[in-house]
Amino acid sequence: MVHIHIMGASGSGTTSLGRALAERLDIAHLDTDDFFWLPTDPPFTTPRDADERIRLLLEETRRPGGWVLSGPALKWGRPLEPLYDLIVFLRIEPQLRMARIRAREAARYGQRIGPGGDMEVKSGEFLAWAASYDTASPERRSLAAHEQWLETQTAPVLRLDSSRDIDDLLPEVLLHPAIAAGSVRRRR
């Protein structure tokens, strides 16, 4: 069993890499957004109770086989931290990251985020929040908060530039000693 945590800024590709790794390793893919937010329309408006989200997430991590967890869970995911075999920290140049986010938002929500759309204001707030990741203080989801958290972890940390293709990133994760050793154990 291997347990990989992939984290980074919104738009850095944590979910995309997480899905690809889970598929390649034939293990579960878990995304922190699915546990943090209640399913609503529009989405991402109502956080789930912290105790409930960690209960649900721990329930999923107890299933047989390994898992890949995409997205940060710094303040609420402490019970998971001892389980991580590897933490992958994705970084990407801010302008490229914001271009990815804008394209993703447009593809997901179309006119809903445009002028007069029911998600226009919320989308604008989200984009402003996402754009401040590299300069915001550690009190919120930011580069500073992520770096502080990474300093406290005992699992190895693999830092990757996520402007590269996923097909280029996958081998770096799969060949990391923490994962390669787990692959050998699973084959025996």
FENZI-V115632 format. One record per pair of residues at least 24 apart in sequence whose C-alpha atoms are under 8 Angstrom apart, sorted by the first residue. I is the first residue (numbers start at 1). J is the second residue. Records with the same first field share a line. If there is no record, write none. Layout:
I = J / J
This chain:
1 = 65 / 66 / 67 / 182 / 186
2 = 65 / 66 / 67 / 85 / 179 / 182 / 183
3 = 66 / 67 / 68 / 69 / 83 / 84 / 85 / 86
4 = 67 / 68 / 69 / 84 / 85 / 86 / 87 / 88
5 = 68 / 69 / 70 / 71 / 84 / 86 / 87 / 88
6 = 68 / 69 / 70 / 71 / 72 / 87 / 88 / 89 / 90
7 = 70 / 71 / 72 / 87 / 88 / 89 / 90
8 = 71 / 72 / 89 / 90 / 91 / 146
9 = 90 / 91 / 130 / 133 / 141 / 142 / 143
10 = 97 / 101 / 130
11 = 97 / 98 / 100 / 101
12 = 90 / 91 / 92 / 97 / 162 / 163
13 = 90 / 162
14 = 70 / 71 / 90
15 = 70 / 71
16 = 166
17 = 166 / 169 / 170
18 = 68 / 69 / 70
19 = 68
20 = 166 / 170
21 = 68 / 170
22 = 67 / 68
27 = 65 / 66 / 67 / 68
28 = 65 / 66 / 67 / 68
29 = 67 / 68 / 69 / 70
30 = 67 / 68 / 69 / 70
31 = 69 / 70 / 71
32 = 69 / 70 / 71 / 72 / 73
33 = 71
42 = 119
50 = 76
54 = 79
74 = 146 / 149
81 = 153
82 = 154 / 155
84 = 155
85 = 155 / 156 / 178 / 179
86 = 155 / 156 / 157 / 158 / 178 / 179
87 = 155 / 156 / 157 / 158
88 = 157 / 158 / 159 / 160 / 173
89 = 157 / 158 / 159 / 160
90 = 159 / 160 / 161 / 162
91 = 159 / 160 / 161 / 162 / 163
92 = 161 / 162 / 163
93 = 163
94 = 131 / 134
96 = 163
98 = 127 / 130 / 131
101 = 127
102 = 127
